[in-house]
Amino acid sequence: MANRTNAKDVLRRYATGDRDFRDLSLRGQSFKNADLSGADFTEADIRGTNFSEATLCGTNFTKAKVGLQRRWVVGVLAIVFALSALASFLSHIVILLVSYSVALLVQIPVSLELSSLRLSLALDRYLPYTPTLSLELSL
């Protein structure tokens, strides 16, 4: 199991000449703008670690564990699910409104109940033997 440490300790050790940071757990740490040239992070856990604008010339990341931390993956999936549900809901509203607008343009008798988002089109005037068409979105 990797030894857990923080960015401040790594930078302090680096300043003293130490370049061996193998098998350390640096999850979620920030090395933004740091100079880590020649450091060895072999098999280190660097998931969620920020190396933006850092100098990494000759730095070794062989077999380092990379990617998002589990909590970020769960959060991203929750946001995607919520946006998907919202998009589905909004698409139903758009379908109802477009149907209502087209019916008004074609002058088909229409009733729209906003309380239940129900749209009824009386098409029997234009197409014989056609029942009333209803679109309903339950909330």
RATABEL-V78851 format. One record per backbone hydrogen bond with DSSP energy under -1.0 kcal/mol. NH is the residue of the N-H (numbers start at 0). CO is the residue of the C=O. E is the energy in kcal/mol with one decimal. If there is no record, write none. Layout:
# RATABEL-V78851
((NH & CO & E) (NH & CO & E))
This chain:
# RATABEL-V78851
((2 & 22 & -1.4) (4 & 24 & -2.1) (9 & 5 & -1.8) (10 & 6 & -2.8) (11 & 7 & -2.0) (12 & 8 & -2.6) (13 & 9 & -2.7) (14 & 10 & -2.1) (15 & 11 & -1.0) (16 & 13 & -1.7) (17 & 12 & -2.1) (20 & 39 & -2.3) (22 & 41 & -2.4) (24 & 2 & -3.4) (25 & 44 & -2.9) (27 & 46 & -1.6) (28 & 25 & -2.0) (30 & 49 & -3.7) (32 & 51 & -1.8) (33 & 30 & -2.2) (35 & 54 & -2.9) (37 & 56 & -1.7) (38 & 35 & -2.0) (39 & 18 & -3.0) (40 & 59 & -3.3) (42 & 61 & -2.5) (43 & 40 & -2.1) (44 & 23 & -2.8) (45 & 64 & -2.3) (47 & 66 & -1.6) (48 & 45 & -2.0) (49 & 28 & -2.8) (53 & 50 & -1.9) (54 & 33 & -2.6) (58 & 55 & -2.0) (59 & 38 & -2.7) (63 & 60 & -2.0) (64 & 43 & -2.5) (72 & 68 & -1.8) (73 & 69 & -2.4) (74 & 70 & -2.0) (75 & 71 & -2.7) (76 & 72 & -2.4) (77 & 73 & -2.2) (78 & 74 & -2.2) (79 & 75 & -2.5) (80 & 76 & -2.4) (81 & 77 & -2.4) (82 & 78 & -2.6) (83 & 79 & -2.2) (84 & 80 & -2.3) (85 & 81 & -2.3) (86 & 82 & -2.5) (87 & 83 & -2.1) (88 & 84 & -2.3) (89 & 85 & -2.7) (90 & 86 & -2.3) (91 & 87 & -1.7) (92 & 88 & -1.8) (93 & 89 & -2.5) (94 & 90 & -2.3) (95 & 91 & -2.2) (96 & 92 & -2.6) (97 & 93 & -2.9) (98 & 94 & -2.4) (99 & 95 & -2.4) (100 & 96 & -2.5) (101 & 97 & -2.7) (102 & 98 & -2.3) (103 & 99 & -2.0) (104 & 100 & -2.3) (105 & 101 & -2.5) (107 & 102 & -2.9) (110 & 119 & -1.9) (112 & 117 & -2.8) (117 & 112 & -2.1) (118 & 134 & -2.9) (119 & 110 & -2.5) (120 & 132 & -3.0) (121 & 108 & -2.2) (122 & 120 & -1.2) (125 & 122 & -1.5) (126 & 122 & -2.9) (129 & 126 & -1.3) (132 & 120 & -2.3) (134 & 118 & -2.5) (136 & 116 & -1.4))
